[in-house]
Amino acid sequence: MKYYTYTHKAHYYETDQMGIIHHSNYIRWMEEARIRFMADNNMGFKEVEAAGFISPVLGITCDYKNMIHFDDNVIIKLHMVNYNGLKFTIGYDMYVEGDDKLCTTGTSTHCFLDKAGRPVIIKKDIPEFDALLREYME
C-alpha cells in the first residue's frame, strides 16, 4: 500500500476544555491532508473545480484511539481504501510525531460531479486523477 504523508501542527484553539484536541478537528485535518495530496500531485482542487468538477463528501468515519494535544505535530498517513472508477474512499491514520502509537483512524468517501450535478466517470473524464488513485491503490 502506498502512503502520502501530511503533517499538521495542533493549535491551541483546536483543544477542548480537557486540554485535548476537540473531536471535530480530526475531520478538518483529513480534509487538509486530502486537499494537499491532490495539490502535490498536480490535481489542485482549484484547478479541478475550474475544469467544471466538484467532489462532494459521501461519507466519513473517525475512530479515536489515543489523545492528541496542543502543539503536537500530527502525522497523517493517507492511503486509498477503495476505488471503483466512480467513487473512492481515502483512509487516514494519525500519529503524534516521534510516537508510533496510532491515535486516530478515519475514512472519507467521495465522487466527482459535473456542474449539472451528474456523476463523473473518473477514468474517462479525469484520467490523470484515475491514474493517481490507481497508483495509490497498489
C-alpha positions as CSV (number, residue, x, y, z in Angstrom):
1,M,0.0,0.0,0.0
2,K,1.3,3.4,-0.9
3,Y,1.0,6.3,1.6
4,Y,1.0,10.0,1.3
5,T,2.2,11.8,4.4
6,Y,0.9,15.2,5.6
7,T,1.9,16.9,8.9
8,H,-0.4,19.2,10.9
9,K,0.7,21.3,13.9
10,A,-2.0,21.0,16.5
11,H,-3.1,24.6,17.5
12,Y,-4.3,25.7,20.9
13,Y,-7.7,26.8,19.6
14,E,-8.3,23.2,18.4
15,T,-8.3,21.9,22.0
16,D,-11.3,21.4,24.2
17,Q,-11.9,22.1,27.9
18,M,-10.0,18.9,28.8
19,G,-6.8,20.1,27.0
20,I,-7.0,17.6,24.2
21,I,-7.9,18.1,20.5
22,H,-11.6,18.5,20.1
23,H,-13.1,15.6,18.0
24,S,-14.4,17.8,15.2
25,N,-10.9,18.9,14.2
26,Y,-9.8,15.5,13.0
27,I,-12.4,15.7,10.2
28,R,-10.8,19.1,9.2
29,W,-7.4,17.6,9.3
30,M,-8.5,14.8,7.0
31,E,-9.7,17.4,4.5
32,E,-6.4,19.3,4.8
33,A,-4.5,16.1,4.0
34,R,-6.7,15.3,1.1
35,I,-6.5,18.8,-0.5
36,R,-2.7,18.8,0.0
37,F,-2.5,15.3,-1.5
38,M,-4.3,16.5,-4.6
39,A,-2.3,19.7,-4.9
40,D,1.0,17.9,-4.5
41,N,0.0,15.5,-7.3
42,N,-0.9,18.2,-9.8
43,M,-4.6,17.8,-9.2
44,G,-5.2,21.0,-7.1
45,F,-8.8,21.4,-6.0
46,K,-9.0,24.9,-7.5
47,E,-7.9,23.6,-10.9
48,V,-10.3,20.6,-10.7
49,E,-13.2,23.0,-9.9
50,A,-12.1,25.3,-12.7
51,A,-12.4,22.3,-15.1
52,G,-16.1,22.0,-14.1
53,F,-15.9,19.3,-11.4
54,I,-16.9,19.2,-7.8
55,S,-16.1,16.5,-5.3
56,P,-18.7,16.1,-2.5
57,V,-18.2,14.0,0.6
58,L,-20.4,11.0,0.5
59,G,-19.5,9.6,3.9
60,I,-17.0,10.0,6.7
61,T,-15.8,7.9,9.7
62,C,-13.4,8.7,12.5
63,D,-12.3,6.5,15.3
64,Y,-10.4,7.9,18.3
65,K,-7.8,5.7,19.9
66,N,-5.3,7.9,21.7
67,M,-5.3,11.6,22.6
68,I,-3.6,14.4,20.6
69,H,-2.6,17.6,22.5
70,F,-1.8,21.2,21.7
71,D,1.5,21.7,19.9
72,D,1.8,18.1,18.8
73,N,3.0,17.5,15.3
74,V,0.3,15.2,13.8
75,I,1.5,12.9,11.1
76,I,-1.4,11.9,8.8
77,K,-0.8,9.0,6.5
78,L,-3.3,9.0,3.7
79,H,-4.0,5.9,1.6
80,M,-6.6,4.6,-0.8
81,V,-9.1,2.1,0.7
82,N,-11.3,1.6,-2.3
83,Y,-11.8,3.0,-5.9
84,N,-14.3,1.7,-8.4
85,G,-14.0,4.3,-11.2
86,L,-16.9,6.4,-9.9
87,K,-16.2,6.9,-6.2
88,F,-13.2,6.5,-3.9
89,T,-12.5,6.1,-0.3
90,I,-9.5,7.5,1.4
91,G,-8.1,6.2,4.7
92,Y,-6.3,8.3,7.2
93,D,-4.0,7.1,10.0
94,M,-2.9,9.8,12.5
95,Y,0.1,9.6,14.8
96,V,1.9,12.1,17.0
97,E,5.4,12.7,15.5
98,G,8.0,10.6,17.2
99,D,5.5,8.1,18.6
100,D,4.4,5.0,16.7
101,K,1.1,4.8,18.7
102,L,-1.9,5.1,16.4
103,C,-4.1,8.0,17.6
104,T,-6.9,8.2,15.1
105,T,-8.2,6.4,12.0
106,G,-10.7,7.7,9.6
107,T,-12.1,7.4,6.1
108,S,-13.8,9.8,3.7
109,T,-15.7,8.7,0.6
110,H,-16.1,10.9,-2.4
111,C,-17.1,11.1,-6.0
112,F,-17.0,13.8,-8.7
113,L,-20.0,15.5,-10.2
114,D,-20.2,17.8,-13.2
115,K,-21.7,21.3,-12.9
116,A,-25.1,19.9,-13.6
117,G,-24.7,17.5,-10.6
118,R,-24.3,14.4,-12.7
119,P,-21.8,11.7,-11.6
120,V,-18.5,11.8,-13.5
121,I,-16.7,8.6,-14.6
122,I,-13.3,9.5,-13.3
123,K,-11.4,7.2,-15.7
124,K,-13.0,8.8,-18.7
125,D,-13.4,12.4,-17.6
126,I,-10.4,13.0,-15.3
127,P,-7.9,10.4,-16.5
128,E,-5.0,12.0,-14.5
129,F,-6.9,11.5,-11.3
130,D,-7.8,8.0,-12.2
131,A,-4.1,7.2,-12.7
132,L,-3.3,8.8,-9.3
133,L,-6.0,6.8,-7.5
134,R,-4.9,3.6,-9.1
135,E,-1.3,4.3,-8.2
136,Y,-2.2,4.6,-4.5
137,M,-4.4,1.5,-4.6
138,E,-1.4,-0.7,-5.5
